[in-house]
Amino acid sequence: DAAPRDPALYAQLAGVYRRQGERATATALYEQAEELGSQDPAVACELARLDLEAGAAQKAMARLQPLLRQQPIEPRAVLLMGDAVQKLGDSDAAMTHYRRAAQMAPAETETGREARAKLAQMGAVPGKQAGRSGSRSAPGERPGCVTLYALLSIFTAVMGIVGAFALAALYAKGTSAFQQALLDQGLQPINMAQITPFVGIGLIFGLVSALVNLIIGVGLWLLKNWARIAVIVLTTLGFVAGLIQVTIMAGGLRATGGTVSGAFQLPVIGGLFVSFLVQAIIIFWFMVNRDTFE
């Protein structure tokens, strides 16, 4: 009564009702504490725990995700996220979260003991990595490879947009200016009449492609799952297109009497191999590490 706007008091009162088994009242008071601006991570964790007890795993995840974005090393939130994904049937992701919680919380704490007990129930040993699941990032934590991929996508997109506008501005100045720019770069002049119908289409395609890369890069930076799926789809299409192109080139060489080994020298073969390998690794990583994304 004396401090009706104090979120900490609402949280403490919620804890009292929680211990008495009055979950509905405790939930209402914890939510009131959140509405009043509580920054205590225990409030979000207790609400998520109540949701899990009520069988609402998706709702618990929705409560925990904002907290984990702000505090990715909060062990209670990581542990509860493990409970949520376990209820949703993803045992590998649950083990990853439990192992991470066990690494962050000392063994003598309640969270540490609970995380280790759940790992033991699943047949895992805290501190040891089991397959790929142990190498995944903590929830809310952006892996370095995703950060690099996102930055490269954003940088490439920005350069593509700038280049498209620069090319459009140069072309708008007229044929002579465009031809002079080619000469300045040491290139041979071209027949402008032949390329004029395709300039607009090319610029629009370039801008759209750059915007798609920019959106995907921002989505990866924010760990959005749709961006992960977009990377898988586009990389797979690029992989398949590359294989088709190589097959067509090899067939054309045979048809004209050339030899594949003569056209595809060792550096070319090495470059193609590295390119396909990188694409395969990207596809594999983004498929396996789905639990890193929201």
N, C-alpha and C positions, 0 to 999 in steps of 0.2 A: 504493500500500500504506500510505503514511503518513497519507493523508487520504481514507479510503474514502467519506466522506459529502460531499465537496466537489463540487457540481454543475459548477463551472467546469472542473475537471480532466476530468470526463467529456465535457464539450462540446469541450474542446481535443483530447482523444484521439479523439473522433468525427471531428473535422476532419482528423486525420492519416489515419484510415482512409478518409475521404471522398476525400481527394486521391490515395490509392492505388487508388481504384476499388472498394473493398470496401463496397458500399452497405448490405448487410444488417447488417454489424457497426456501421457508422456510424449507421444508424437505431436500432439497439438501444441504443447509447451515448447518443445524443441523447435518446431516450425515458427512459433512466435519469437523465439530467441534469434532465429535466422532473419526474420523480417525486421527485427530491431537492429540488425547490423552486426550480429555476433561474428567474430573472426576466429573463434575457437574451433579447430578442426575436429574436436571431440563431438561437437554438435552434429556436423554432417555425418560423422562415422556412426553415431548412435542412431540417427535417422535411417541410415543405410542398414544398420543391423536390425532395426525394427521392421524395415521393409522385407529383409531376407526371412525373418521369422514369420512374416505374413505370406511368404511365398512369392513376393514381387521382386524377382531378381533384376528384371529390366529397370524397374524404378530405382532400385538400389544403385545400379550402374550409373544411371543418369545423375544421381546425387553425388557419386564419388568422382566422376570424370572432371568436373570443374575444380574440385579440391586437388586432384592429382596433377592438373595442369599448373596450379599455383604452387603446390608443395609435392613434387614427385617423389620425395624421400620420406613421406609420412607413412611409417610402417603399419599403423592401424588401417589406414585407407587401402594400402596395398594388400593387406591380408583379407579385408572384406571384399575387395575386387576379386580376389581369388575365389572366395566363397560364391560370389555372384556368377562368375563364369563357370564354376564347377556345377552350380545348379542348372546352368544352361547347357551342360553337357560337354564342355570343352576341358577335358582333364589335363591336356598338355599346357594350356594357358594357365589353368589353376595352379599346376605345379610350379610354373615359372613365377607366379605371383607369391606363392608360399615360400619358395626358395629366396626370392628377393626380400620378403619381409623378415625371414630368418637371418639374412645377412645384415639387415639394418637394425633389427631389435636385439638387444642383449639377451642371452639365454635366460637370465633371471627375471626378466620382465614378463608380464602376462601375455603380451603380444608375441614375444619371442618363444615362450613355451607353447602357445597355441599353434604358431606357425610350424614349429618342429614336430609337434604331435600330428598335425595334418600331413606333413611330409612323410612321417613314419607310417601313417595309415595307408598312404599311397605307394609305399615301398621305396621312397626316395630318401637319400641321405643329405642333410643340410650341408652346404659348402661344397658338394660334389656336383659336377655338371652331368646331366643325363641327356645324351643326344643333343639335338639342336635347341630343345626347349630351354636349357639352362643358359644359353648364350643370348637369348632375346633380351631386349631392353625392358626396363621397368615401365609400368604404365605411366603415361604422361611424359616420358623421357624420349626425346627425339634422337635416334641413333645418328652417329656422325655421317654415315653413308647417305642417309636420307637428307640431312642438312646439305651435304655437298651436291646431291642430285637436285635438290630444290633450288639452290643458288645457281647452279649451272643452267637449269631450265629458265629461271627468271632472267639471267644475264643474256642467254641466247635469244629469248623472246624480245627483250628490250633492244638488243642489237638488230634483230630482224625488223622490228617496227621502225627504228631509226633509219635503217638501210632502205626500207620500202618507201618511206616518205622522202628520203634524199634522192632516190632514183626517180620518183614521181616528179619532184621539183626540177630535177635536171632535164627530164624528158619534156616537161612543160615549157622549158625555155626554147625548144625548137631542135630541129635536126642537126644544125651546125654545132650547137653547144654540146649535144650528146656525142657527136662524132669527135669533136675536139677533146672531150673528156676521155674517150677511148684512146686517142693518140697520146695524150698525156700519160696514160698508164702503160704505154708501149704496146697497145693492142691494135689490130688492124680494123679499119672502118668496116661497117656492115651495111647491108642493104636494108634501110629503115622501112621501106615499103613492105618487106616480107614479114617483119616482126610487129608492125603497128597493130594488127588485129589481136595480137596475143599479149600486148603490154598490159592492158587493163585487167585481163583475166589473171595474168601472173602476179600483178600487184595485189589484187584482191585475195588471191590464194595465199600469197606470202603474209599478208596482214592477218588473215584468219588463222593461219598456222601459228604465227607468232603469238596471237592472243590466246590460242588454246594452250600453248606451252607456258605462257604467263599464268593462266588460271591453274594449270596443273602444278606449276612450281609453288604457287601460293598455297594450294591445297595440301601439298606434301609438307610444306613448312608448318601448317596447322594440324598435320597428322590426320587428314580427312580420308576416310576409306574410299570414297569415290575417286580421289586422286590416285590411290594405289591401284584401283581397278583400271583406271585410264592408262596408267603406265604399263600394266600387264598387257592390255589390249593393243595399244599402239606399238609396243616393243615386239609383241608377237607378230603383228602385221608386218613390221619392218623386217623381222627375221625371215618370215615366209617370202616376202617380196625379194629379199636378197637371194634366197635360194632359187627362186624362179628366174631371176635375172641371170644368175650364174649358169643355170641349166640352159636357158635360151642362148646365151653367148657360146657355150660349149657346143650346142647343136648347130648353131650357125657356122662355127669354125669348121666343124666336120663336113657340113654341106658344101662349103666353098673349097674344100681340100686342104684347109689348114690343120695344124695340130694343136690340140689343147695344151700340151706341155710347152709348146713354143710360145703361145700367147700368155699363158699363166706362168710366168717365171716365179722363182722361189720367193722374192719379196712380195709379189702380188698374192701368192698363195698364203704366205704368212700373215699379210694384212687382212685377208678375208677370214682366215681362221681366228685371229684375235678379235675381229669385229663380231663374228658369230658367237664366239665364246663369251664376250662381254654381254651381248644381248641375252644369251642363255642364262648367265649368272643373274642379271637384273630380273628376268622373269621369275627365276627360281626363288630369289630372295624375297621379292614382293609377294609371292604366293605363300611362302612358308611363314613369313613374319606378319601375318594378318592381325595378330592380337596387339601389335604395336599401334595400330590405327584405330580411330573411333568409328 
